[in-house]
Amino acid sequence: MSVVDAIERQRHFFESGQTRSLEFRREQLNKFKIMLKDNEKLLMESIHSDFKKSSFETYTTELALVYLEIDEALKKLKKWTSRKKVRHNLVNLPGQSYILPEPLGICLVIGAWNYPIQLSLAPAVAVLAAGNTVILKPSELPSNTSHTLAQLIKTYFAPGLFSVIEGGVPETTELLQQKFDKIFFTGSVAVGRIVYEAAARQLTPVTLELGGKSPAIIAPDADIKITAKRITWGKFLNAGQTCIAPDYVLVHKSLADVFTRAMVDEIKKSDYHIDNDNYVQIINEQHFDRLVSLINAHNVYHGGAYNKTDRTIEPTLLTKVHLDDEIMEDEIFGPLLPIIVYEDIDEILEYVNSKPKPLACYIFTRDAKIKDKVIQNISFGGGVVNDTLLHISNTHLPFGGVGDSGIGKYHGYEGFRTFSHFKSIMEKRFFYEPDLRFSPYSSGKLNWIKRLLGLS
Ligand code: NAD
């Protein structure tokens, strides 16, 4: 079926009005959960065959997050979809005002490869909860996971409601030439620009979940052992191919040596080793070569080994990195961690603020003043104090970037909002018709209007 026909089929389905009722939406969300529960093993095997992600990581960083989104939507859908009365102003009495959420229509979700289940399906949950239809274009790079998702969605859902179009650049380009009611994109800043431009031509609203260089800042009073453990996890999980992974560390001079040694201890204790069958591979040769060239240009404190046949790279700590080195230009998106020593926190703030706004930021400290200084003076999408990544796991926290790291948010209610239009309604009755606003006008009428609007 052509892209145009697939969209037409969804348009027809949406216009039938079926997607609007609460019962229909609940039924789809329950079906979504059953689809995942019944096929957990298949999904885990698919993703492992793509880039060796372990079942543990697939459950905790992919499936669990989608389950949480479904459960939250099922629990709150009635509240989210109900009309919200707002204050009605004096000048418009008698009457009432309220806001009514309504679905947008046909939504396109374009997924990234690094979390191929979660980044494709969590937005799809929000699309369906908000009463829309969805065409999903998963990333083509983890091809087994892409095929499995396409097959499962075809088996469980009506294609007019939820369908998958597989493919890479040509297929996405064709999709982007069509008119959708919403495009939700997760991926790189460069492709985000392409999507935004294409959407502008059709006047289609977009959400862009992009990337960037997210810092982890370690203050002099941080608990080093715990900090090292949590940064090791946040950085080397998924072999560093995580949009909110700490991209680089800024550590206070007084802790630099002890922190770097603690990182080595944590890496040694972990499963993140190139000879482990569950250590995640770099997604393709192009990314592998890019990362290896960054290692070769630097001073390796720990790690640095790699296996080209298997596309694995040892967790690697790079010290003596300068802020103007190549590795500090673009998002690393791999298991290489530059550790940069600082003396003055103000210099750090100035440095981070001179760069594009990051998707995440992590600050490790017990000191409320330092914590507040970082949170209040750096603009970033979201973050965690004294840990890494975990803000993504709370459905009550809107997830998304700011500036170059993205436009818009999702997760929980924010996902519902992203795929809804909030219609503003004022309701009047036929009785009582004060003459104030109607012609013929007079200065007396104007004075009354000013008083009723509170402007006199
Ligand atoms: P990508 O931009 O290369 O690809 C994303 C999607 O766009 C894929 O589905 C791909 O098929 C499609 N695509 C690629 N090139 C295209 C083109 N020229 N025209 C049209 N479509 C195109 O991103 P990726 O490599 O899959 O993911 C890595 C990037 O995504 C990183 O920058 C990472 O930070 C970011 N990311 C962000 C989030 C987030 O939630 N903010 C999550 C994961 C990844």
Boltz pocket constraint, residues with backbone or C-beta under 6 A from the ligand:
constraints:
  - pocket:
      binder: B
      contacts: [[A, 110], [A, 111], [A, 112], [A, 113], [A, 114], [A, 115], [A, 119], [A, 137], [A, 138], [A, 139], [A, 140], [A, 167], [A, 168], [A, 169], [A, 172], [A, 173], [A, 186], [A, 187], [A, 188], [A, 189], [A, 190], [A, 191], [A, 192], [A, 194], [A, 208], [A, 209], [A, 210], [A, 211], [A, 212], [A, 242], [A, 243], [A, 244], [A, 331], [A, 333], [A, 359], [A, 400], [A, 401], [A, 405], [A, 406]]
      max_distance: 6.0
